[in-house]
Amino acid sequence: MIGRTFLIIDPGSQKSGIALLDEKGTVLEKKTCTNSEASEYAVFLDQKYKPEAWIFGDKGAGKSIRKEITGKNSREVAIITADEHKSSEEGRELYWEEHPPIGVRKFIPIGFQVPSEPWDDYAAVVIGRRWLEKNILK
């Protein structure tokens, strides 16, 4: 059985990172999607897991996207904003931890490489874990 869950959304101008974490910070699901797809995916995860709260990054396009996404959810849920300072950079590091370069790319410093896919979902994981450490795991 899954215990408490939290839906994390890192809103951007074109796409958003979405992650669903349990109370220990374990990733249950995550995805980077266009902002037009973000509402559907967030509502899908809400219906499937019934998260305790939706946690949005506090910068970027957050306010307008937050209004759009939460407006499509029929269930009443706590809406929280969380610090997303440097979450993209930390999300990129987390991406490389989970997907280390292979082949010749192993010899190129990570700082010179760009992931082959968007890593906004990893930024959402970072935001969520920070919030959990500050508010749940303290």
N, CA, C and O atoms as a MOPAC input file, in Angstrom:
PM7 MOZYME 1SCF
protein

 N      0.83600 1    -1.19000 1     0.00000 1
 C      0.00000 1     0.00000 1     0.00000 1
 C      0.87900 1     1.25100 1     0.00000 1
 O      1.88600 1     1.31700 1     0.70500 1
 N      0.48900 1     2.22200 1    -0.78900 1
 C      1.21700 1     3.49000 1    -0.84600 1
 C      0.66000 1     4.40300 1     0.23300 1
 O     -0.55500 1     4.53500 1     0.38500 1
 N      1.55500 1     5.02700 1     0.97600 1
 C      1.15300 1     5.95900 1     2.03100 1
 C      0.85800 1     7.33700 1     1.46500 1
 O      0.20200 1     7.47300 1     0.43200 1
 N      1.33800 1     8.33100 1     2.13800 1
 C      1.12000 1     9.71200 1     1.71300 1
 C      1.87900 1     9.98900 1     0.41500 1
 O      3.02300 1     9.56700 1     0.24600 1
 N      1.22500 1    10.70000 1    -0.49200 1
 C      1.86200 1    11.06200 1    -1.75000 1
 C      1.71900 1    12.55700 1    -2.00200 1
 O      0.83800 1    13.22000 1    -1.45400 1
 N      2.61800 1    13.07100 1    -2.85300 1
 C      2.64900 1    14.48900 1    -3.17400 1
 C      2.91500 1    14.65400 1    -4.66100 1
 O      3.80800 1    14.01300 1    -5.21500 1
 N      2.13800 1    15.51200 1    -5.30100 1
 C      2.29500 1    15.79100 1    -6.72400 1
 C      3.09800 1    17.08000 1    -6.85800 1
 O      2.69100 1    18.12600 1    -6.35300 1
 N      4.23000 1    17.00400 1    -7.53600 1
 C      5.12400 1    18.14900 1    -7.68000 1
 C      5.10200 1    18.61100 1    -9.13300 1
 O      5.18900 1    17.79800 1   -10.05400 1
 N      4.98500 1    19.92100 1    -9.32900 1
 C      4.94800 1    20.46900 1   -10.68000 1
 C      5.96200 1    21.60300 1   -10.77700 1
 O      5.90200 1    22.58400 1   -10.03700 1
 N      6.89400 1    21.43900 1   -11.71000 1
 C      7.87900 1    22.48000 1   -12.02300 1
 C      7.42800 1    23.14000 1   -13.32200 1
 O      7.74300 1    22.65100 1   -14.40700 1
 N      6.69000 1    24.25000 1   -13.21900 1
 C      6.14000 1    24.86500 1   -14.41700 1
 C      7.17400 1    25.67300 1   -15.18600 1
 O      7.98600 1    26.38600 1   -14.59500 1
 N      7.13900 1    25.55800 1   -16.48400 1
 C      8.01700 1    26.33900 1   -17.34100 1
 C      7.19500 1    27.07300 1   -18.38700 1
 O      5.97100 1    26.94400 1   -18.42100 1
 N      7.85000 1    27.82900 1   -19.22700 1
 C      7.11500 1    28.60400 1   -20.21800 1
 C      6.57100 1    27.72600 1   -21.34700 1
 O      5.51500 1    28.03000 1   -21.90300 1
 N      7.26800 1    26.64500 1   -21.69500 1
 C      6.83800 1    25.75600 1   -22.77700 1
 C      6.40600 1    24.37200 1   -22.27200 1
 O      5.45700 1    23.77500 1   -22.78000 1
 N      7.13000 1    23.88200 1   -21.25900 1
 C      6.85100 1    22.54300 1   -20.74600 1
 C      6.98200 1    22.53800 1   -19.23000 1
 O      7.56400 1    23.44200 1   -18.63000 1
 N      6.42900 1    21.50400 1   -18.63700 1
 C      6.45500 1    21.37200 1   -17.18100 1
 C      6.96400 1    19.99400 1   -16.79800 1
 O      6.71000 1    19.00300 1   -17.48100 1
 N      7.68900 1    19.95800 1   -15.68900 1
 C      8.10800 1    18.69400 1   -15.11500 1
 C      7.11900 1    18.31400 1   -14.03600 1
 O      6.74600 1    19.14600 1   -13.20900 1
 N      6.69400 1    17.07200 1   -14.03900 1
 C      5.72700 1    16.59500 1   -13.05100 1
 C      6.28500 1    15.32900 1   -12.42100 1
 O      6.77100 1    14.43000 1   -13.10800 1
 N      6.20100 1    15.28100 1   -11.09200 1
 C      6.67200 1    14.09400 1   -10.37000 1
 C      5.69500 1    13.77900 1    -9.24700 1
 O      5.12500 1    14.68200 1    -8.63500 1
 N      5.51000 1    12.51600 1    -8.99000 1
 C      4.71400 1    12.07800 1    -7.86300 1
 C      5.66100 1    11.36500 1    -6.91100 1
 O      6.28800 1    10.36800 1    -7.27200 1
 N      5.76100 1    11.88200 1    -5.69200 1
 C      6.66500 1    11.31600 1    -4.69400 1
 C      5.88200 1    10.79900 1    -3.50800 1
 O      4.80200 1    11.29900 1    -3.19300 1
 N      6.43700 1     9.78800 1    -2.85100 1
 C      5.84600 1     9.38300 1    -1.57900 1
 C      6.46800 1    10.22900 1    -0.48200 1
 O      7.32100 1    11.07400 1    -0.75300 1
 N      6.04600 1    10.00600 1     0.75000 1
 C      6.48800 1    10.85500 1     1.85700 1
 C      7.97700 1    10.71900 1     2.17400 1
 O      8.52300 1    11.54500 1     2.90500 1
 N      8.64100 1     9.69900 1     1.63900 1
 C     10.07400 1     9.53400 1     1.85000 1
 C     10.89500 1    10.10700 1     0.69900 1
 O     12.12500 1    10.08100 1     0.74100 1
 N     10.21700 1    10.62900 1    -0.33400 1
 C     10.91000 1    11.20000 1    -1.47800 1
 C     11.16600 1    10.22400 1    -2.60000 1
 O     11.87800 1    10.54100 1    -3.55300 1
 N     10.59300 1     9.04200 1    -2.49900 1
 C     10.74300 1     8.04800 1    -3.56000 1
 C      9.86400 1     8.45300 1    -4.74700 1
 O      8.70000 1     8.81500 1    -4.57300 1
 N     10.42500 1     8.38700 1    -5.93200 1
 C      9.68300 1     8.74000 1    -7.13800 1
 C      8.76500 1     7.58100 1    -7.51800 1
 O      9.21800 1     6.45700 1    -7.73100 1
 N      7.48200 1     7.87100 1    -7.59700 1
 C      6.51000 1     6.86400 1    -8.02800 1
 C      6.22900 1     7.00300 1    -9.52400 1
 O      6.07400 1     6.00800 1   -10.23100 1
 N      6.16600 1     8.24200 1    -9.99100 1
 C      5.99400 1     8.51600 1   -11.42000 1
 C      6.59100 1     9.88700 1   -11.70000 1
 O      6.63800 1    10.74700 1   -10.82100 1
 N      7.04900 1    10.08300 1   -12.94200 1
 C      7.53700 1    11.40600 1   -13.34600 1
 C      7.50000 1    11.51400 1   -14.84800 1
 O      7.58900 1    10.51900 1   -15.56600 1
 N      7.36400 1    12.76100 1   -15.31700 1
 C      7.26000 1    12.98300 1   -16.75100 1
 C      7.47500 1    14.46500 1   -17.04500 1
 O      7.09400 1    15.32900 1   -16.25500 1
 N      8.08900 1    14.74200 1   -18.18800 1
 C      8.14900 1    16.09800 1   -18.71000 1
 C      7.13100 1    16.16400 1   -19.82900 1
 O      7.13300 1    15.32000 1   -20.72400 1
 N      6.26100 1    17.16000 1   -19.78600 1
 C      5.24600 1    17.26900 1   -20.82900 1
 C      5.01000 1    18.73200 1   -21.19200 1
 O      5.37800 1    19.64300 1   -20.45000 1
 N      4.39800 1    18.92800 1   -22.33300 1
 C      4.06600 1    20.29200 1   -22.73700 1
 C      3.06200 1    20.84700 1   -21.73100 1
 O      2.38100 1    20.09300 1   -21.03600 1
 N      2.97900 1    22.15400 1   -21.66500 1
 C      2.03800 1    22.75000 1   -20.72100 1
 C      0.59600 1    22.38200 1   -21.04300 1
 O     -0.23400 1    22.29700 1   -20.13800 1
 N      0.28700 1    22.16500 1   -22.31000 1
 C     -1.07800 1    21.76800 1   -22.66200 1
 C     -1.38200 1    20.34000 1   -22.17900 1
 O     -2.53500 1    20.02200 1   -21.88700 1
 N     -0.36800 1    19.49100 1   -22.09500 1
 C     -0.55000 1    18.11600 1   -21.59400 1
 C     -0.47000 1    18.03700 1   -20.06700 1
 O     -0.95400 1    17.07700 1   -19.46700 1
 N      0.13500 1    19.03700 1   -19.44800 1
 C      0.39500 1    18.98900 1   -18.00400 1
 C     -0.88000 1    18.84800 1   -17.18500 1
 O     -0.91200 1    18.09100 1   -16.21500 1
 N     -1.92300 1    19.56500 1   -17.56200 1
 C     -3.18800 1    19.49200 1   -16.82000 1
 C     -3.73900 1    18.07700 1   -16.81200 1
 O     -4.11500 1    17.55000 1   -15.76500 1
 N     -3.78300 1    17.46200 1   -17.99700 1
 C     -4.31100 1    16.10100 1   -18.10100 1
 C     -3.50500 1    15.11600 1   -17.26600 1
 O     -4.06600 1    14.27900 1   -16.55900 1
 N     -2.18900 1    15.22400 1   -17.35600 1
 C     -1.33300 1    14.29000 1   -16.62700 1
 C     -1.45800 1    14.49200 1   -15.11500 1
 O     -1.50400 1    13.52300 1   -14.35700 1
 N     -1.51300 1    15.74500 1   -14.68500 1
 C     -1.65600 1    16.02500 1   -13.24800 1
 C     -2.98400 1    15.48400 1   -12.72200 1
 O     -3.02900 1    14.87900 1   -11.65100 1
 N     -4.04500 1    15.69600 1   -13.46000 1
 C     -5.35800 1    15.18900 1   -13.04100 1
 C     -5.36400 1    13.65800 1   -13.04000 1
 O     -5.93600 1    13.04200 1   -12.14000 1
 N     -4.72900 1    13.04200 1   -14.04300 1
 C     -4.61400 1    11.58100 1   -14.08800 1
 C     -3.92000 1    11.06000 1   -12.82100 1
 O     -4.39800 1    10.12200 1   -12.18400 1
 N     -2.78100 1    11.68300 1   -12.46500 1
 C     -2.05600 1    11.24500 1   -11.26100 1
 C     -2.87100 1    11.50700 1   -10.00000 1
 O     -2.83500 1    10.71200 1    -9.06000 1
 N     -3.60400 1    12.61600 1    -9.97400 1
 C     -4.43300 1    12.92100 1    -8.81400 1
 C     -5.51600 1    11.86600 1    -8.63200 1
 O     -5.76600 1    11.42000 1    -7.51200 1
 N     -6.15100 1    11.46900 1    -9.70900 1
 C     -7.20200 1    10.45000 1    -9.62200 1
 C     -6.63100 1     9.08800 1    -9.23300 1
 O     -7.26400 1     8.33200 1    -8.49700 1
 N     -5.43600 1     8.78200 1    -9.73100 1
 C     -4.82700 1     7.47800 1    -9.46700 1
 C     -4.28700 1     7.36300 1    -8.04300 1
 O     -4.45400 1     6.32400 1    -7.40400 1
 N     -3.63100 1     8.43300 1    -7.52900 1
 C     -2.93300 1     8.34900 1    -6.24500 1
 C     -3.55000 1     9.18000 1    -5.11400 1
 O     -3.22500 1     8.96100 1    -3.94700 1
 N     -4.41600 1    10.10900 1    -5.43500 1
 C     -5.02200 1    11.00200 1    -4.42600 1
 C     -3.94400 1    11.66000 1    -3.54000 1
 O     -3.95400 1    11.47900 1    -2.32300 1
 N     -3.02100 1    12.42000 1    -4.14500 1
 C     -1.95800 1    13.03500 1    -3.34200 1
 C     -2.49900 1    14.00900 1    -2.30000 1
 O     -3.54300 1    14.63500 1    -2.48000 1
 N     -1.76500 1    14.11000 1    -1.22700 1
 C     -2.12600 1    14.99200 1    -0.11700 1
 C     -2.05800 1    16.46100 1    -0.53200 1
 O     -2.84600 1    17.28000 1    -0.05900 1
 N     -1.12500 1    16.78800 1    -1.40800 1
 C     -0.95500 1    18.17600 1    -1.84300 1
 C     -0.35900 1    18.21300 1    -3.23700 1
 O      0.31500 1    17.27900 1    -3.67300 1
 N     -0.62400 1    19.30800 1    -3.92400 1
 C      0.04000 1    19.62400 1    -5.18100 1
 C      1.04000 1    20.71400 1    -4.85300 1
 O      0.66800 1    21.75200 1    -4.30500 1
 N      2.28900 1    20.49500 1    -5.17600 1
 C      3.35600 1    21.43700 1    -4.83700 1
 C      3.92800 1    22.01300 1    -6.13100 1
 O      4.43900 1    21.27900 1    -6.97800 1
 N      3.83500 1    23.32400 1    -6.27200 1
 C      4.30700 1    24.00800 1    -7.47400 1
 C      5.59000 1    24.76600 1    -7.18900 1
 O      5.74700 1    25.35300 1    -6.11800 1
 N      6.50900 1    24.75400 1    -8.14800 1
 C      7.67500 1    25.61400 1    -8.07300 1
 C      7.21400 1    27.06400 1    -8.08300 1
 O      6.21100 1    27.40100 1    -8.71300 1
 N      7.94700 1    27.91500 1    -7.38400 1
 C      7.48900 1    29.28800 1    -7.16700 1
 C      7.98400 1    30.31600 1    -8.17700 1
 O      7.71200 1    31.50500 1    -8.01500 1
 N      8.68700 1    29.90000 1    -9.19300 1
 C      9.22200 1    30.86500 1   -10.15400 1
 C      8.68900 1    30.59600 1   -11.55200 1
 O      7.80300 1    29.76200 1   -11.73500 1
 N      9.21500 1    31.28600 1   -12.51300 1
 C      8.86200 1    31.05600 1   -13.91500 1
 C      7.40300 1    31.34300 1   -14.20100 1
 O      6.83700 1    32.32300 1   -13.71500 1
 N      6.81600 1    30.48900 1   -14.98300 1
 C      5.43200 1    30.66900 1   -15.42100 1
 C      4.44600 1    30.06300 1   -14.42000 1
 O      3.28800 1    29.81500 1   -14.75600 1
 N      4.90200 1    29.83300 1   -13.21700 1
 C      4.13400 1    29.10000 1   -12.22100 1
 C      2.72600 1    29.56900 1   -11.96600 1
 O      1.81100 1    28.74800 1   -11.90300 1
 N      2.51600 1    30.87400 1   -11.81600 1
 C      1.18800 1    31.36000 1   -11.43100 1
 C      0.13200 1    31.08000 1   -12.48900 1
 O     -0.95500 1    30.60200 1   -12.16300 1
 N      0.43200 1    31.37000 1   -13.74600 1
 C     -0.58000 1    31.15400 1   -14.78600 1
 C     -0.82900 1    29.66400 1   -15.01900 1
 O     -1.97100 1    29.24100 1   -15.19900 1
 N      0.22800 1    28.88400 1   -15.01600 1
 C      0.06700 1    27.44100 1   -15.23300 1
 C     -0.62100 1    26.79400 1   -14.03200 1
 O     -1.44400 1    25.89300 1   -14.18900 1
 N     -0.27700 1    27.25900 1   -12.84300 1
 C     -0.91600 1    26.71500 1   -11.63500 1
 C     -2.43100 1    26.89700 1   -11.71800 1
 O     -3.18800 1    25.97800 1   -11.40700 1
 N     -2.86300 1    28.06900 1   -12.13200 1
 C     -4.29400 1    28.34600 1   -12.24700 1
 C     -4.94100 1    27.42900 1   -13.28900 1
 O     -6.02900 1    26.89800 1   -13.07200 1
 N     -4.26300 1    27.25500 1   -14.40900 1
 C     -4.79100 1    26.40100 1   -15.48000 1
 C     -4.88400 1    24.94200 1   -15.03600 1
 O     -5.90200 1    24.28500 1   -15.25500 1
 N     -3.82800 1    24.44500 1   -14.41700 1
 C     -3.79600 1    23.02400 1   -14.02400 1
 C     -4.77400 1    22.74000 1   -12.89200 1
 O     -5.53500 1    21.77400 1   -12.95900 1
 N     -4.76300 1    23.56500 1   -11.86000 1
 C     -5.63800 1    23.29000 1   -10.71300 1
 C     -7.10100 1    23.47400 1   -11.07500 1
 O     -7.97500 1    22.85500 1   -10.46800 1
 N     -7.37500 1    24.32300 1   -12.06200 1
 C     -8.75800 1    24.53200 1   -12.48600 1
 C     -9.39200 1    23.30800 1   -13.10800 1
 O    -10.61800 1    23.21700 1   -13.17200 1
 N     -8.59800 1    22.37500 1   -13.56300 1
 C     -9.12700 1    21.17100 1   -14.21700 1
 C     -9.29100 1    19.99600 1   -13.25100 1
 O     -9.78800 1    18.93600 1   -13.63100 1
 N     -8.87500 1    20.19000 1   -12.01500 1
 C     -8.98500 1    19.11000 1   -11.04200 1
 C    -10.29600 1    19.23900 1   -10.27600 1
 O    -10.60700 1    20.31600 1    -9.76500 1
 N    -11.06400 1    18.16500 1   -10.19000 1
 C    -12.36500 1    18.21200 1    -9.51500 1
 C    -12.26200 1    17.94600 1    -8.01100 1
 O    -13.19300 1    18.24000 1    -7.26000 1
 N    -11.14400 1    17.39700 1    -7.58100 1
 C    -10.97500 1    17.05700 1    -6.17500 1
 C    -10.32900 1    18.22600 1    -5.43400 1
 O     -9.40200 1    18.85400 1    -5.94400 1
 N    -10.81600 1    18.50900 1    -4.24800 1
 C    -10.20500 1    19.56300 1    -3.44000 1
 C     -8.89500 1    19.04200 1    -2.85800 1
 O     -8.85700 1    17.97300 1    -2.25100 1
 N     -7.82800 1    19.80500 1    -3.05000 1
 C     -6.50500 1    19.37600 1    -2.60000 1
 C     -5.69600 1    20.61300 1    -2.20100 1
 O     -5.89300 1    21.69700 1    -2.74900 1
 N     -4.79700 1    20.43800 1    -1.25100 1
 C     -3.94600 1    21.55600 1    -0.81800 1
 C     -3.00400 1    21.95000 1    -1.95600 1
 O     -2.39800 1    21.08700 1    -2.59100 1
 N     -2.88400 1    23.24300 1    -2.21000 1
 C     -1.97600 1    23.77600 1    -3.21400 1
 C     -0.88200 1    24.53300 1    -2.47300 1
 O     -1.16100 1    25.44600 1    -1.69600 1
 N      0.36500 1    24.14500 1    -2.72200 1
 C      1.51800 1    24.69900 1    -2.00600 1
 C      2.53300 1    25.18700 1    -3.02800 1
 O      2.70200 1    24.57100 1    -4.08000 1
 N      3.20900 1    26.28800 1    -2.72700 1
 C      4.34100 1    26.69600 1    -3.56100 1
 C      5.62000 1    26.40600 1    -2.79300 1
 O      5.66700 1    26.51700 1    -1.56800 1
 N      6.64800 1    26.03500 1    -3.53100 1
 C      7.92600 1    25.66600 1    -2.91700 1
 C      9.06700 1    26.32300 1    -3.67400 1
 O      8.95400 1    26.61900 1    -4.86400 1
 N     10.15200 1    26.54300 1    -2.97900 1
 C     11.33600 1    27.16900 1    -3.55400 1
 C     11.90400 1    26.29900 1    -4.67100 1
 O     12.15600 1    25.10900 1    -4.48500 1
 N     12.10100 1    26.91700 1    -5.83400 1
 C     12.69600 1    26.16700 1    -6.93700 1
 C     14.04700 1    26.73800 1    -7.35000 1
 O     14.52300 1    26.47500 1    -8.45500 1
 N     14.66200 1    27.51500 1    -6.47200 1
 C     15.96400 1    28.09900 1    -6.77200 1
 C     16.97800 1    27.00900 1    -7.11700 1
 O     17.20900 1    26.09700 1    -6.32200 1
 N     17.58100 1    27.10400 1    -8.29900 1
 C     18.59200 1    26.17800 1    -8.80700 1
 C     18.09600 1    24.73800 1    -8.98000 1
 O     18.90500 1    23.81500 1    -9.07400 1
 N     16.78400 1    24.54200 1    -9.02300 1
 C     16.26000 1    23.17800 1    -9.18500 1
 C     16.56900 1    22.61300 1   -10.56700 1
 O     16.74400 1    21.40300 1   -10.70900 1
 N     16.63900 1    23.46400 1   -11.58700 1
 C     16.98300 1    22.96000 1   -12.92700 1
 C     18.39700 1    22.40900 1   -12.95400 1
 O     18.64600 1    21.35200 1   -13.53300 1
 N     19.33700 1    23.13300 1   -12.31900 1
 C     20.72000 1    22.66700 1   -12.27400 1
 C     20.82800 1    21.36200 1   -11.48800 1
 O     21.50400 1    20.42500 1   -11.91200 1
 N     20.14600 1    21.31300 1   -10.32700 1
 C     20.18500 1    20.09900 1    -9.51400 1
 C     19.45200 1    18.94500 1   -10.20700 1
 O     19.83900 1    17.78500 1   -10.07100 1
 N     18.39400 1    19.27500 1   -10.94500 1
 C     17.67400 1    18.25700 1   -11.70100 1
 C     18.54200 1    17.66300 1   -12.79400 1
 O     18.49200 1    16.46300 1   -13.06400 1
 N     19.34100 1    18.52300 1   -13.42100 1
 C     20.27000 1    18.04100 1   -14.45100 1
 C     21.29500 1    17.09300 1   -13.83700 1
 O     21.62000 1    16.06800 1   -14.43600 1
 N     21.80800 1    17.42000 1   -12.65100 1
 C     22.75400 1    16.52600 1   -11.95700 1
 C     22.09400 1    15.18800 1   -11.64300 1
 O     22.70200 1    14.13100 1   -11.81600 1
 N     20.85900 1    15.24000 1   -11.18400 1
 C     20.12700 1    14.01100 1   -10.87200 1
 C     19.91300 1    13.18000 1   -12.14000 1
 O     20.01100 1    11.95300 1   -12.11100 1
 N     19.62500 1    13.85000 1   -13.23700 1
 C     19.48300 1    13.15800 1   -14.51900 1
 C     20.75800 1    12.38000 1   -14.84200 1
 O     20.69800 1    11.20000 1   -15.18900 1
 N     21.91700 1    13.04500 1   -14.72900 1
 C     23.18500 1    12.38800 1   -15.06300 1
 C     23.50800 1    11.24800 1   -14.09100 1
 O     24.15200 1    10.27300 1   -14.48000 1
 N     23.06700 1    11.35700 1   -12.83300 1
 C     23.27300 1    10.25200 1   -11.88500 1
 C     22.51100 1     9.00500 1   -12.34600 1
 O     23.00500 1     7.88200 1   -12.24200 1
 N     21.30900 1     9.22700 1   -12.85200 1
 C     20.47500 1     8.09900 1   -13.28400 1
 C     20.76800 1     7.64300 1   -14.71100 1
 O     20.46300 1     6.50800 1   -15.07900 1
 N     21.35700 1     8.52300 1   -15.50900 1
 C     21.66900 1     8.20800 1   -16.90600 1
 C     23.10700 1     8.61800 1   -17.22100 1
 O     23.32200 1     9.54700 1   -18.00100 1
 N     24.07800 1     7.95300 1   -16.63900 1
 C     25.47100 1     8.35400 1   -16.90200 1
 C     25.82600 1     8.18600 1   -18.37500 1
 O     25.33700 1     7.27400 1   -19.04200 1
 N     26.67800 1     9.07200 1   -18.87000 1
 C     27.09800 1     8.95400 1   -20.27500 1
 C     27.75900 1     7.60000 1   -20.53000 1
 O     28.40000 1     7.02500 1   -19.65000 1
 N     27.58500 1     7.11300 1   -21.74800 1
 C     28.19700 1     5.84200 1   -22.13500 1
 C     29.06200 1     6.05200 1   -23.37800 1
 O     28.98700 1     7.08600 1   -24.04100 1
 N     29.85500 1     5.08100 1   -23.66400 1
 C     30.71100 1     5.14600 1   -24.84400 1
 C     31.71000 1     6.29000 1   -24.74400 1
 O     32.25800 1     6.56000 1   -23.67500 1
 N     31.93400 1     6.94200 1   -25.84700 1
 C     32.89600 1     8.04200 1   -25.92700 1
 C     32.47900 1     9.21000 1   -25.04100 1
 O     33.32700 1     9.96700 1   -24.56800 1
 N     31.17300 1     9.35900 1   -24.81500 1
 C     30.67400 1    10.48100 1   -24.00200 1
 C     31.16500 1    10.40600 1   -22.55400 1
 O     31.16500 1    11.41500 1   -21.84900 1
 N     31.58000 1     9.22500 1   -22.10800 1
 C     32.12100 1     9.07900 1   -20.74500 1
 C     33.33400 1     9.97600 1   -20.53300 1
 O     33.61200 1    10.40000 1   -19.41100 1
 N     34.05600 1    10.26300 1   -21.61700 1
 C     35.30500 1    11.00000 1   -21.51500 1
 C     35.12000 1    12.51200 1   -21.64500 1
 O     36.07600 1    13.27000 1   -21.47900 1
 N     33.91200 1    12.94500 1   -21.93600 1
 C     33.61800 1    14.37500 1   -22.03400 1
 C     33.06600 1    14.82200 1   -20.68300 1
 O     32.13500 1    14.20300 1   -20.16900 1
 N     33.61600 1    15.87300 1   -20.10500 1
 C     33.09000 1    16.33700 1   -18.80700 1
 C     31.58100 1    16.61600 1   -18.88500 1
 O     31.09000 1    17.16800 1   -19.86900 1
 N     30.87000 1    16.22900 1   -17.84100 1
 C     29.41300 1    16.39800 1   -17.77800 1
 C     29.01700 1    17.85600 1   -18.03100 1
 O     28.00700 1    18.12400 1   -18.68200 1
 N     29.80800 1    18.78400 1   -17.52000 1
 C     29.48400 1    20.20000 1   -17.68600 1
 C     29.42300 1    20.64700 1   -19.13500 1
 O     28.82000 1    21.67700 1   -19.43500 1
 N     30.02700 1    19.90100 1   -20.02900 1
 C     30.01400 1    20.22800 1   -21.45400 1
 C     28.91100 1    19.48700 1   -22.21000 1
 O     28.74300 1    19.68200 1   -23.41300 1
 N     28.16800 1    18.64500 1   -21.51200 1
 C     27.15000 1    17.83300 1   -22.17600 1
 C     25.74800 1    18.32800 1   -21.83400 1
 O     25.51000 1    18.91600 1   -20.77900 1
 N     24.84600 1    18.07600 1   -22.74700 1
 C     23.43200 1    18.38200 1   -22.54500 1
 C     22.68300 1    17.05200 1   -22.62000 1
 O     22.90700 1    16.27400 1   -23.54800 1
 N     21.80100 1    16.77800 1   -21.66200 1
 C     21.03300 1    15.53100 1   -21.73500 1
 C     20.29500 1    15.42000 1   -23.06500 1
 O     19.91400 1    16.42700 1   -23.66000 1
 N     20.10000 1    14.20200 1   -23.51800 1
 C     19.45100 1    13.95700 1   -24.80900 1
 C     17.93300 1    14.12300 1   -24.74500 1
 O     17.25300 1    14.04100 1   -25.76800 1
 N     17.41100 1    14.35300 1   -23.56000 1
 C     15.96700 1    14.54200 1   -23.38800 1
 C     15.73800 1    15.61600 1   -22.32200 1
 O     16.63900 1    15.89100 1   -21.52900 1
 N     14.55300 1    16.22500 1   -22.28800 1
 C     14.29100 1    17.24200 1   -21.26300 1
 C     14.40300 1    16.64400 1   -19.86300 1
 O     14.10300 1    15.46800 1   -19.65600 1
 N     14.83400 1    17.45300 1   -18.91200 1
 C     15.00500 1    16.95400 1   -17.53800 1
 C     14.14400 1    17.73300 1   -16.54300 1
 O     14.43700 1    17.75400 1   -15.34800 1
 N     13.09500 1    18.36500 1   -17.03400 1
 C     12.19900 1    19.13900 1   -16.16800 1
 C     11.57900 1    18.26400 1   -15.07300 1
 O     11.34100 1    18.74000 1   -13.96300 1
 N     11.31700 1    16.99700 1   -15.37800 1
 C     10.76000 1    16.09400 1   -14.37000 1
 C     11.74200 1    15.87200 1   -13.22800 1
 O     11.33000 1    15.68900 1   -12.08200 1
 N     13.02900 1    15.88800 1   -13.52700 1
 C     14.03200 1    15.74400 1   -12.47400 1
 C     14.07500 1    16.99800 1   -11.59900 1
 O     14.31400 1    16.91300 1   -10.39400 1
 N     13.84200 1    18.15600 1   -12.21000 1
 C     13.75700 1    19.39800 1   -11.42200 1
 C     12.55700 1    19.32400 1   -10.47100 1
 O     12.63900 1    19.78100 1    -9.33100 1
 N     11.45400 1    18.75200 1   -10.93700 1
 C     10.28300 1    18.57700 1   -10.07600 1
 C     10.61900 1    17.65500 1    -8.90000 1
 O     10.18700 1    17.90200 1    -7.77400 1
 N     11.37900 1    16.60500 1    -9.15700 1
 C     11.79900 1    15.69800 1    -8.07800 1
 C     12.62200 1    16.47200 1    -7.04200 1
 O     12.42600 1    16.31000 1    -5.83700 1
 N     13.53900 1    17.30800 1    -7.51900 1
 C     14.37700 1    18.11400 1    -6.61800 1
 C     13.50200 1    19.03000 1    -5.76400 1
 O     13.68400 1    19.10400 1    -4.54900 1
 N     12.56200 1    19.72300 1    -6.38600 1
 C     11.66900 1    20.62900 1    -5.64800 1
 C     10.89400 1    19.84400 1    -4.59200 1
 O     10.78300 1    20.27200 1    -3.44300 1
 N     10.36700 1    18.70400 1    -4.99000 1
 C      9.59100 1    17.88700 1    -4.05800 1
 C     10.40500 1    17.37500 1    -2.88900 1
 O      9.95600 1    17.42700 1    -1.74400 1
 N     11.59900 1    16.88100 1    -3.17000 1
 C     12.43900 1    16.35600 1    -2.08400 1
 C     12.86000 1    17.46000 1    -1.12700 1
 O     12.91600 1    17.24300 1     0.08400 1
 N     13.15300 1    18.63400 1    -1.65300 1
 C     13.47900 1    19.77400 1    -0.77700 1
 C     12.31100 1    20.09500 1     0.14900 1
 O     12.48800 1    20.28700 1     1.35200 1
 N     11.11900 1    20.15000 1    -0.43100 1
 C      9.93900 1    20.48900 1     0.36000 1
 C      9.69100 1    19.41400 1     1.43100 1
 O      9.38500 1    19.73300 1     2.58000 1
 N      9.82400 1    18.16600 1     1.04800 1
 C      9.63600 1    17.07500 1     2.00700 1
 C     10.64600 1    17.16100 1     3.14400 1
 O     10.28200 1    17.00300 1     4.30900 1
 N     11.90600 1    17.40900 1     2.81600 1
 C     12.94100 1    17.51500 1     3.85600 1
 C     12.63800 1    18.64700 1     4.83200 1
 O     12.88400 1    18.52500 1     6.03200 1
 N     12.11500 1    19.72500 1     4.32000 1
 C     11.82900 1    20.89600 1     5.15800 1
 C     10.55000 1    20.72800 1     5.97700 1
 O     10.46500 1    21.23600 1     7.09500 1
 N      9.56100 1    20.02800 1     5.44000 1
 C      8.23300 1    19.99700 1     6.05900 1
 C      7.77800 1    18.64200 1     6.59400 1
 O      6.95300 1    18.59900 1     7.50600 1
 N      8.28100 1    17.55600 1     6.06500 1
 C      7.80000 1    16.23300 1     6.46700 1
 C      8.89200 1    15.41600 1     7.15200 1
 O      8.64700 1    14.78600 1     8.18100 1
 N     10.08800 1    15.42600 1     6.58700 1
 C     11.15800 1    14.55100 1     7.07000 1
 C     12.02100 1    15.17300 1     8.16600 1
 O     12.97800 1    14.54500 1     8.62000 1
 N     11.70800 1    16.37600 1     8.59100 1
 C     12.57400 1    17.09800 1     9.55000 1
 C     12.78300 1    16.37700 1    10.85000 1
 O     13.48400 1    16.87900 1    11.72900 1

